[in-house]
Every structure is written in structure tokens, then in C-alpha cells.
Amino acid sequence: MTTTHEFWLAGRRASGESDFEVRHSFDGSLVGKVSVPTDAQIEEAVAAAVAAAPVFAATPAHVRAAALDHVSKRLAERTEEIARLITAENGKPIKWARGEVGRAVSVFRWAAEEARRTNGETMRLDTDPGGTGRFAVVRRFPKGVVLGIAPFNFPLNLVAHKVAPAIAVGAPIILKPAPATPISALVLGEILAETDLPAGSWSVLPVPNEKMPALVQDDRLPVISFTGSDKVGYQIMDSVPRKHVTLELGGNAAAVVLADWNSEADLDWAATRIAMFSNYQAGQSCISVQRVIADATVYDALVERIVAKVQAQVTGDPADDAVDVGPLVDENAAKRVESWVDDAVAKGAKVLTGGVREGASYAPTVVADLSGDAILATAEVFGPVLSLHKVDSTDEAFAAVNDSAFGLQAGVFTHDVQAAFRAQRELQVGGVIIGDAPSYRADQMPYGGVKDSGVGREGVKYAMEDFTYERVLVLTGLDL
């Protein structure tokens, strides 16, 4: 008998009048059915969140921290179960799914720590004569209810990056998971329901995409945190110009290999990391390596190694511990990647390995001689495809990185500390990773981009700042 998963309305289980299926992208098997909230239930969740806002904001820090600690602990206890679910929902290889659960465990733990140590600041105002006897206490307060909209590629951890900071600051959150991968978020709801958080402080609603515009534009939801495509993200921002909108969007991340990264060990390391992180989620990561920009002095030796290591990536059933690369989220996604590679080849590119689709799976692919007018050269492929580019200097390499509408992260393989600081100074991205691929992310660091890669920052502490504002208390007539 197929399980129909209920959703979470103001902290309690609920069912709607219809449901939809979630299917495994590798074999098409039914993962489960998910109940869809009615319009009346969506309204009930919003009203409950608004009513809960003042109560939740006044909740003692130890209550919020204890709830976050509980979630972290329970996720750790249920790691294998949830990892298997992530793999079933989106085709992520099980070894990467386990890593995602581990990251979510840390996100909730950090949120608990931040909830305990967020104290605000004080300042004396008698630094000028007009402030004599005055003293200020600056504290942060929630901007209001958060609408969190999560993507399919990290159905637990990117949900955690919205839910955990909201709970930490006492902001009610209505979470909308991706239609392809809602069950992981609903399981998180099971764990949240075990806590003592106030009724209405959180809901997990698998709202169909076509019903989202009304929710996005609801004035009672002043904060929107969206992770997904740049097209949808900026449509949201443009539709609600007076709201606080955080967008974590796409990229076409570059790995730069400079001339000094030239030993056998150096080149092997760079090729290993590039091959792994151009394919590790079937390329479905905003910071997956899409472009390799290598100095001409190391290019040929590097290319040989990259192709060999990409060919060594194990593909197949993502439930197999040995598999490195599973399917894309669905067959349409794989067909789109196939069409982009075909377009590149028609415009002169050479496929050095890969270039073959089977159902929802696309073979790890490396292309060279990519024309600037190919869609693969400018857009985010969000698939296991890597392009190679030869340059003659650091100037040319950094210019190539910046020649993009996106600016999320870049990796620079160099031993030169001056080049490292130059990269941070000149590269138009949100993060620069030295000595590794651009795909490295520590969940406590500020994470986000510039240009079409979005606005605002994730990372627990930084998202907490995004969800709050400073409120100043001035005390008068004090002997300081």
C-alpha cells in the first residue's frame, strides 16, 4: 500500500483534498504520495504564523535553542533513513545523501549555539555633549513571518538553512518544499513536531507552484527566502519590491588553475577535485564546477588527467554505495542537458568524454573548444558537464571568470598567497576557494553571490541577520 504523506499545518498533521506522486528518477518507482493543502488550509497556516509572531519572538532563547538541539540530535539518529529518502526523491548517490544529512545536523546545532549567544550590543552615547547621560542597547528583532521556498537539489540541507535560522531568531516560518522532493521536508516536520515550539511558529506546506504567486504577494509575509533558478528568483523580487527578499540563485562556477600549480601532485589533486565536483550531484549544484580555466603551461597535462578521472566516475543506481554519479532529477532535465551539449557541438565544441543520455541519466561529460555563443558557455547547465578553457596569464584567467552573468563562487588552484588575495579582490563572486574546487561550502560561513547569482547570504548567523532588524533602546538621565 502506497503511503500518502500528510503535511504540517501550524505544527500539526493535516491532509488536503488531493495529492501528487513523487517518483524515483533512476527507475521511476513510486516513492510516495503527498497531500496538497487547500486554499483554506494555506490561509489557516498564514493566519496562525501571524498570530504566533509576537509569542515566538518573546520565547526565551533556551526554548528555541533546545528545540534546535533536539532536531540536530534526531536527524543524526535517523541519518540512514533520511539519506535513503533523499536518494529516492532526487536520485542523489547515497554517499552524498548521507553527507547532506550530516550537514543538516550541523546547521541545526550551529543555530542552537547562535540562539544562545545572540546578545546584541551596547553603546555609550555621551561621546558628544548632546548625548550626556544617554546609553543605548541595540538588539535584533524578527522582521516578521518568513516564507521559505526550497529547491530540489538539497531537499534537507537547504530546507535547514531556512528553518533553523528562523527558529533561532523567533521568526515563524512557512516552508514550501520543491514539488519533486517534498518528503524530506515533511520528515523534518515530524522531528519539529516533537519539540515545544509554539503552535503556528512553523508549517511545511507542499503548495503547487501555480499557487505560489498569491502566497508570495501576501503582505503578511514580509520576508521571503528563495533558493532556485535566477528566472524565478527575480520574478519573485520584482513582484514584491517592498518585501525583504533573499535570493540564492545559480552560477556557472569556474575552477582556475594557475601556472604555479604545476607539480604532478598538484595536477592530480586539481583533476581529482574538478572531476568529482563537476559530477557529484549529477552537476545539480549551484557551485558545481562548470568551467575549467587553466594556464597554457599546465593545460595539456591537466586535461589528460581530468578526462581520465571523469571517465573513472562510477555511474548507476544511486542506492549503491560505490556510485559517484546518479541520474538528474527527472528525464526532462537530462534532455535539456543533452540539447545544450548538442548545441555546443553544432557550434564547434569537441566532446572529450561522455555526451550520452540514458533516460534521466547523462554521462559525465567534458567538452573543449566551446564557442562563446553556445548556451553552455553562458548559462548554468545544472548537469554533469564540464568545459575546458586555455589562457595565457592570470589576468586573462580572472577576466574569464568575471565574463559571466553569474558570480557565486570560484576555485583558484595556486600556491601564491599574493594571487590568492588578488583573487578575492578582483573576482566578482561571493566566495573564492584557494587550492580547491569552487564547490566547497562550510554551512556556517556566509554563502551567496553577486550579479545574477542573487542577493543576501545564507549561513546560519548571516541568515539570522537577514531575518531580523536592529531596534535601539536609548536610556536617558544616567550617570555613566
FIMAR-329377 format. One record per residue (C-alpha): residue in one letter; x, y, z. Coordinates in steps of 0.05 Angstrom, whole numbers, padded with zeros to 5 digits, always signed. Example, Ala and Ser with C-alpha at 12.3 -4.5 7.8 and 13.67 -1.06 7.14 Angstrom:
2
A+00246-00090+00156
S+00273-00021+00143
REM end
This chain:
480
M+00000+00000+00000
T+00028+00068-00020
T+00039+00118+00036
T+00006+00186+00029
H+00047+00237+00068
E+00008+00289+00107
F+00035+00359+00111
W+00047+00403+00172
L-00002+00460+00185
A+00017+00504+00243
G+00055+00447+00275
R+00002+00393+00267
R-00011+00340+00215
A-00062+00356+00162
S-00088+00328+00096
G-00118+00365+00036
E-00168+00342-00016
S-00117+00320-00068
D-00047+00291-00073
F+00010+00281-00122
E+00062+00227-00134
V+00137+00230-00121
R+00176+00182-00165
H+00248+00158-00164
S+00285+00189-00223
F+00330+00128-00232
D+00278+00073-00241
G+00212+00110-00240
S+00187+00073-00178
L+00136+00107-00133
V+00169+00138-00072
G+00103+00162-00042
K+00043+00207-00049
V+00039+00276-00017
S-00024+00311+00005
V-00035+00381-00023
P-00062+00436+00023
T-00126+00471+00002
D-00131+00546-00004
A-00167+00548+00063
Q-00111+00509+00096
I-00058+00555+00067
E-00096+00614+00095
E-00101+00579+00163
A-00025+00569+00164
V-00012+00641+00147
A-00060+00667+00199
A-00030+00621+00251
A+00040+00645+00235
V+00019+00717+00241
A-00015+00703+00307
A+00046+00666+00333
A+00096+00721+00313
P+00095+00762+00378
V+00093+00699+00421
F+00151+00666+00384
A+00193+00730+00385
A+00186+00732+00461
T+00204+00659+00471
P+00265+00651+00515
A+00329+00634+00479
H+00336+00568+00517
V+00269+00544+00489
R+00289+00558+00417
A+00359+00530+00427
A+00333+00466+00459
A+00286+00455+00400
L+00343+00464+00351
D+00388+00417+00391
H+00332+00365+00390
V+00326+00370+00315
S+00401+00363+00306
K+00402+00301+00351
R+00343+00267+00318
L+00369+00280+00248
A+00434+00246+00268
E+00396+00187+00297
R+00356+00179+00233
T+00413+00192+00184
E+00408+00128+00144
E+00332+00130+00138
I+00332+00202+00114
A+00392+00193+00068
R+00356+00135+00034
L+00295+00181+00026
I+00337+00236-00005
T+00366+00187-00054
A+00297+00161-00072
E+00269+00231-00081
N+00322+00264-00124
G+00370+00209-00147
K+00429+00234-00106
P+00480+00179-00094
I+00472+00151-00024
K+00542+00171-00002
W+00527+00244-00018
A+00458+00238+00014
R+00489+00216+00079
G+00535+00276+00074
E+00475+00322+00065
V+00442+00295+00128
G+00507+00306+00165
R+00509+00378+00142
A+00437+00390+00165
V+00456+00361+00233
S+00509+00415+00238
V+00464+00471+00213
F+00414+00459+00269
R+00470+00452+00320
W+00500+00519+00298
A+00432+00551+00301
A+00423+00528+00372
E+00491+00557+00390
E+00475+00623+00356
A+00407+00627+00390
R+00443+00624+00457
R+00497+00675+00443
T+00459+00728+00403
N+00461+00785+00454
G+00460+00850+00414
E+00507+00906+00434
T+00510+00967+00478
M+00540+01036+00466
R+00550+01098+00507
L+00523+01160+00472
D+00560+01213+00513
T+00615+01215+00462
D+00584+01282+00442
P+00556+01333+00490
G+00484+01323+00467
G+00488+01250+00489
T+00508+01263+00561
G+00472+01215+00607
R+00448+01171+00549
F+00463+01098+00537
A+00439+01053+00480
V+00421+00980+00479
V+00416+00951+00408
R+00380+00886+00398
R+00354+00849+00337
F+00281+00831+00327
P+00246+00789+00274
K+00222+00826+00213
G+00161+00781+00212
V+00138+00715+00184
V+00187+00682+00135
L+00165+00648+00072
G+00219+00597+00056
I+00220+00568-00015
A+00268+00509-00022
P+00297+00474-00084
F+00302+00400-00102
N+00377+00391-00104
F+00388+00392-00028
P+00318+00375-00003
L+00340+00372+00070
N+00400+00417+00079
L+00374+00477+00041
V+00309+00470+00079
A+00351+00470+00143
H+00384+00535+00120
K+00315+00569+00121
V+00282+00535+00180
A+00340+00535+00230
P+00357+00610+00227
A+00283+00628+00231
I+00273+00587+00294
A+00337+00614+00323
V+00312+00686+00319
G+00240+00670+00336
A+00210+00684+00268
P+00152+00640+00246
I+00166+00605+00180
I+00122+00575+00126
L+00165+00527+00086
K+00148+00509+00014
P+00190+00449-00008
A+00204+00433-00081
P+00149+00392-00116
A+00199+00339-00137
T+00227+00329-00066
P+00177+00347-00012
I+00181+00284+00032
S+00248+00300+00064
A+00220+00367+00089
L+00158+00331+00115
V+00201+00283+00154
L+00237+00344+00184
G+00167+00366+00204
E+00159+00301+00243
I+00220+00320+00283
L+00199+00392+00294
A+00132+00367+00320
E+00170+00332+00376
T+00193+00399+00404
D+00158+00451+00448
L+00158+00506+00395
P+00095+00549+00397
A+00035+00529+00354
G+00037+00568+00288
S+00112+00580+00291
W+00124+00533+00233
S+00088+00499+00176
V+00112+00454+00119
L+00065+00463+00060
P+00076+00427-00007
V+00040+00482-00045
P+00037+00473-00121
N+00080+00523-00159
E+00020+00553-00194
K-00010+00574-00126
M+00053+00608-00102
P+00044+00678-00131
A-00013+00694-00083
L+00029+00669-00024
V+00090+00708-00047
Q+00049+00772-00052
D+00014+00764+00015
D+00031+00826+00056
R+00031+00786+00120
L+00094+00750+00098
P+00146+00806+00096
V+00208+00762+00088
I+00220+00714+00030
S+00280+00667+00028
F+00284+00634-00040
T+00334+00584-00068
G+00327+00564-00141
S+00332+00590-00212
D+00351+00662-00227
K+00290+00669-00272
V+00240+00651-00217
G+00280+00687-00163
Y+00280+00754-00197
Q+00207+00746-00217
I+00192+00740-00142
M+00235+00800-00125
D+00204+00843-00179
S+00133+00824-00157
V+00144+00846-00085
P+00191+00907-00086
R+00175+00927-00014
K+00190+00859+00017
H+00256+00835+00044
V+00276+00782-00007
T+00338+00738-00002
L+00356+00701-00066
E+00407+00644-00072
L+00407+00630-00146
G+00450+00598-00197
G+00521+00600-00223
N+00569+00573-00274
A+00627+00564-00227
A+00698+00566-00252
A+00759+00528-00228
V+00822+00567-00245
V+00889+00531-00249
L+00947+00580-00249
A+01017+00568-00276
D+01049+00555-00208
W+01002+00495-00195
N+01047+00450-00237
S+01075+00390-00200
E+01049+00320-00212
A+01016+00320-00144
D+00985+00389-00157
L+00955+00369-00223
D+00929+00303-00196
W+00895+00339-00138
A+00864+00392-00183
A+00839+00340-00233
T+00811+00296-00178
R+00773+00353-00146
I+00748+00381-00212
A+00724+00313-00236
M+00689+00298-00171
F+00655+00366-00163
S+00632+00374-00234
N+00592+00310-00225
Y+00579+00299-00150
Q+00504+00315-00152
A+00499+00298-00226
G+00522+00371-00232
Q+00459+00395-00197
S+00492+00443-00150
C+00498+00519-00157
I+00573+00513-00144
S+00586+00451-00186
V+00647+00461-00229
Q+00623+00481-00298
R+00685+00516-00326
V+00759+00499-00321
I+00804+00558-00338
A+00876+00534-00340
D+00942+00568-00356
A+00971+00545-00422
T+01033+00518-00387
V+00993+00466-00349
Y+00932+00458-00394
D+00951+00396-00434
A+00975+00356-00374
L+00914+00377-00334
V+00864+00360-00389
E+00892+00290-00396
R+00883+00278-00321
I+00813+00309-00318
V+00787+00266-00375
A+00815+00203-00343
K+00785+00220-00275
V+00717+00239-00304
Q+00716+00172-00340
A+00731+00138-00274
Q+00668+00166-00241
V+00622+00108-00225
T+00552+00117-00253
G+00489+00077-00240
D+00439+00063-00185
P+00446+00118-00133
A+00428+00070-00077
D+00494+00034-00090
D+00550+00057-00043
A+00600+00052-00100
V+00563+00100-00146
D+00590+00171-00154
V+00541+00199-00205
G+00467+00183-00206
P+00410+00209-00250
L+00386+00280-00256
V+00322+00298-00221
D+00279+00275-00280
E+00284+00257-00353
N+00266+00327-00377
A+00326+00355-00340
A+00371+00304-00374
K+00341+00320-00442
R+00355+00394-00431
V+00428+00380-00415
E+00433+00336-00476
S+00405+00392-00520
W+00456+00442-00492
V+00514+00395-00507
D+00486+00382-00577
D+00482+00458-00587
A+00555+00466-00566
V+00578+00411-00613
A+00539+00442-00671
K+00577+00507-00656
G+00646+00473-00658
A+00657+00443-00589
K+00691+00375-00581
V+00665+00323-00532
L+00726+00291-00500
T+00685+00241-00459
G+00611+00229-00444
G+00557+00264-00483
V+00508+00206-00477
R+00439+00205-00445
E+00400+00145-00420
G+00333+00163-00391
A+00343+00212-00334
S+00418+00198-00332
Y+00470+00237-00370
A+00541+00211-00374
P+00595+00254-00341
T+00618+00298-00398
V+00678+00341-00415
V+00678+00389-00475
A+00733+00432-00505
D+00735+00488-00556
L+00669+00516-00531
S+00643+00573-00573
G+00623+00637-00537
D+00554+00636-00569
A+00537+00566-00543
I+00485+00566-00488
L+00533+00522-00448
A+00583+00579-00446
T+00538+00629-00411
A+00481+00593-00375
E+00480+00546-00315
V+00479+00475-00342
F+00458+00443-00276
G+00483+00377-00302
P+00547+00335-00305
V+00581+00376-00360
L+00649+00409-00356
S+00681+00457-00406
L+00756+00469-00413
H+00789+00536-00430
K+00862+00554-00441
V+00890+00622-00421
D+00959+00654-00423
S+00961+00693-00358
T+00929+00706-00291
D+00900+00770-00319
E+00865+00730-00374
A+00842+00676-00326
F+00809+00725-00277
A+00778+00764-00334
A+00748+00698-00359
V+00718+00684-00291
N+00686+00752-00289
D+00660+00746-00360
S+00595+00716-00335
A+00526+00739-00314
F+00535+00697-00251
G+00581+00706-00191
L+00571+00654-00137
Q+00638+00621-00123
A+00705+00607-00157
G+00762+00560-00142
V+00834+00581-00154
F+00889+00529-00153
T+00952+00567-00134
H+01007+00567-00081
D+01018+00642-00088
V+00988+00680-00029
Q+00991+00745-00069
A+00949+00712-00124
A+00901+00687-00071
F+00889+00757-00043
R+00885+00785-00114
A+00831+00733-00130
Q+00790+00755-00071
R+00799+00828-00091
E+00784+00821-00165
L+00737+00762-00176
Q+00665+00783-00177
V+00638+00726-00136
G+00611+00714-00066
G+00667+00665-00047
V+00737+00646-00071
I+00764+00577-00053
I+00840+00573-00057
G+00872+00506-00072
D+00806+00471-00085
A+00745+00469-00129
P+00692+00524-00123
S+00644+00472-00095
Y+00668+00476-00023
R+00618+00504+00025
A+00621+00505+00101
D+00550+00516+00126
Q+00569+00566+00179
M+00603+00614+00131
P+00567+00669+00092
Y+00544+00638+00027
G+00514+00674-00033
G+00532+00711-00095
V+00531+00775-00136
K+00504+00793-00204
D+00452+00741-00226
S+00472+00694-00171
G+00427+00731-00122
V+00425+00777-00062
G+00434+00765+00012
R+00472+00710+00047
E+00457+00642+00076
G+00499+00611+00132
V+00464+00608+00199
K+00489+00672+00232
Y+00482+00712+00167
A+00412+00687+00153
M+00392+00706+00224
E+00415+00777+00209
D+00375+00775+00144
F+00311+00755+00182
T+00318+00810+00234
Y+00329+00884+00242
E+00363+00928+00295
R+00318+00961+00347
V+00351+01013+00391
L+00333+01027+00464
V+00360+01094+00489
L+00363+01104+00565
T+00365+01176+00588
G+00388+01212+00651
L+00441+01161+00671
D+00505+01175+00709
L+00554+01138+00665
REM end
